[in-house]
Amino acid sequence: MIRPATVADLPALSALESELFGVDAWSEHAIAEELDGPGRRFLVALDDLGQVTGYAVTRASDDLVDLMRMGVSSSHQRHGIASRLLEAVLEGTDHASRMLLEVSVLNAPALGFYVARQFSVIDVRPHYYRDGSEALVMCRWLPGANRLAEPGRA
Ligand SMILES: CC(C)(COP(=O)(O)OP(=O)(O)OC[C@H]1O[C@@H](n2cnc3c(N)ncnc32)[C@H](O)[C@@H]1OP(=O)(O)O)[C@@H](O)C(=O)NCCC(=O)NCCS
């Protein structure tokens, strides 16, 4: 099941952040700010017992949607949870032209996931992470991109 995250999910989300992102994990305070930040959509995936197994956070502004975070607990990976979260955050983004994200060049599972889901590398940000590794900026075109080709648009 996928549903919007609530304040009650904060402890579980904080634990998942630490498990998945270590020193780069968002604090519980930072996660709380994402719950109702401007343009944010924060979804959680739950298992049959109601435990949080994954989450995704997007920020929409104008015709861009940033995929700010996506994570699935190690013990639940490769069961399609991130795929379902991505489908869910894509719902209602038809107005937008692009979904953008940043991912470490060293993060092979995430790169494999995003490339398999129509994201392409459009830029590189050197020394982006604490370990000095570079971030790849990836883009997936969304239905609103068709408007960019309308006559009269520069
Ligand atoms: C990236 C991540 C979200 C994928 O979650 P997931 O629930 O395992 O993904 P799904 O099961 O929906 O999709 C799995 C697909 O992703 C890709 N993938 C996942 N792990 C992979 C790996 N280790 N190597 C290569 N491809 C991988 C494959 O295309 C795979 O499809 P397959 O199982 O049919 O081969 C998960 O690995 C994760 O949480 N990683 C740690 C946090 C992170 O790096 N988040 C992204 C940056 S914000």
The ligand as a Tripos MOL2 file, in Angstrom:
@<TRIPOS>MOLECULE
LIG
   48    50     1     0     0
SMALL
NO_CHARGES

@<TRIPOS>ATOM
      1 C1         17.3770    2.4710   -5.8010 C.3       1 LIG1
      2 C2         16.3020    1.8180   -4.9440 C.3       1 LIG1
      3 C3         15.3330    2.8860   -4.4790 C.3       1 LIG1
      4 C4         15.5410    0.7710   -5.7970 C.3       1 LIG1
      5 O1         14.4890    0.2470   -4.9810 O.3       1 LIG1
      6 P1         13.8270   -1.1920   -5.2790 P.3       1 LIG1
      7 O2         12.5320   -1.2550   -4.5290 O.co2     1 LIG1
      8 O3         14.8250   -2.2400   -5.0350 O.co2     1 LIG1
      9 O4         13.5450   -1.0800   -6.8310 O.3       1 LIG1
     10 P2         12.5080   -1.9790   -7.6650 P.3       1 LIG1
     11 O5         12.4140   -3.3330   -7.0380 O.co2     1 LIG1
     12 O6         11.2480   -1.2350   -7.8880 O.co2     1 LIG1
     13 O7         13.2470   -2.0480   -9.0470 O.3       1 LIG1
     14 C5         14.3490   -2.8720   -9.1200 C.3       1 LIG1
     15 C6         15.0570   -2.4880  -10.3920 C.3       1 LIG1
     16 O8         15.9950   -1.4510  -10.1120 O.3       1 LIG1
     17 C7         17.2390   -1.7880  -10.7060 C.3       1 LIG1
     18 N1         18.1310   -2.2250   -9.6230 N.ar      1 LIG1
     19 C8         17.8290   -2.3000   -8.3090 C.ar      1 LIG1
     20 N2         18.9210   -2.7060   -7.6150 N.ar      1 LIG1
     21 C9         19.8890   -2.8850   -8.5240 C.ar      1 LIG1
     22 C10        21.2620   -3.2890   -8.4360 C.ar      1 LIG1
     23 N3         21.8180   -3.6170   -7.2650 N.pl3     1 LIG1
     24 N4         21.9830   -3.3260   -9.5750 N.ar      1 LIG1
     25 C11        21.4230   -3.0060  -10.7560 C.ar      1 LIG1
     26 N5         20.1270   -2.6320  -10.9120 N.ar      1 LIG1
     27 C12        19.3920   -2.5680   -9.8060 C.ar      1 LIG1
     28 C13        16.9500   -2.9460  -11.6610 C.3       1 LIG1
     29 O9         16.4930   -2.3940  -12.8850 O.3       1 LIG1
     30 C14        15.8310   -3.6440  -10.9250 C.3       1 LIG1
     31 O10        14.9970   -4.4060  -11.7720 O.3       1 LIG1
     32 P3         15.1150   -6.0110  -11.6690 P.3       1 LIG1
     33 O11        14.9890   -6.3620  -10.2050 O.co2     1 LIG1
     34 O12        13.9670   -6.4660  -12.5190 O.co2     1 LIG1
     35 O13        16.4820   -6.2940  -12.2300 O.co2     1 LIG1
     36 C15        16.9390    1.0590   -3.7440 C.3       1 LIG1
     37 O14        18.0150    0.2840   -4.2240 O.3       1 LIG1
     38 C16        17.4180    1.9540   -2.6160 C.2       1 LIG1
     39 O15        16.6400    2.3550   -1.7510 O.2       1 LIG1
     40 N6         18.7140    2.2660   -2.5990 N.am      1 LIG1
     41 C17        19.2850    3.0590   -1.4750 C.3       1 LIG1
     42 C18        18.7750    4.5020   -1.4820 C.3       1 LIG1
     43 C19        19.0900    5.1780   -2.7930 C.2       1 LIG1
     44 O16        20.1790    5.0430   -3.3270 O.2       1 LIG1
     45 N7         18.0860    5.9260   -3.3290 N.am      1 LIG1
     46 C20        18.2370    6.5860   -4.6130 C.3       1 LIG1
     47 C21        18.9630    7.8750   -4.5220 C.3       1 LIG1
     48 S1         17.9300    9.1310   -3.7420 S.3       1 LIG1
@<TRIPOS>BOND
     1     1     2 1
     2     2     3 1
     3     2     4 1
     4     2    36 1
     5     4     5 1
     6     5     6 1
     7     6     7 2
     8     6     8 1
     9     6     9 1
    10     9    10 1
    11    10    11 2
    12    10    12 1
    13    10    13 1
    14    13    14 1
    15    14    15 1
    16    15    16 1
    17    15    30 1
    18    16    17 1
    19    17    18 1
    20    17    28 1
    21    18    19 ar
    22    18    27 ar
    23    19    20 ar
    24    20    21 ar
    25    21    22 ar
    26    21    27 ar
    27    22    23 1
    28    22    24 ar
    29    24    25 ar
    30    25    26 ar
    31    26    27 ar
    32    28    29 1
    33    28    30 1
    34    30    31 1
    35    31    32 1
    36    32    33 2
    37    32    34 1
    38    32    35 1
    39    36    37 1
    40    36    38 1
    41    38    39 2
    42    38    40 1
    43    40    41 1
    44    41    42 1
    45    42    43 1
    46    43    44 2
    47    43    45 1
    48    45    46 1
    49    46    47 1
    50    47    48 1
@<TRIPOS>SUBSTRUCTURE
     1 LIG1         1 GROUP 0 **** ****
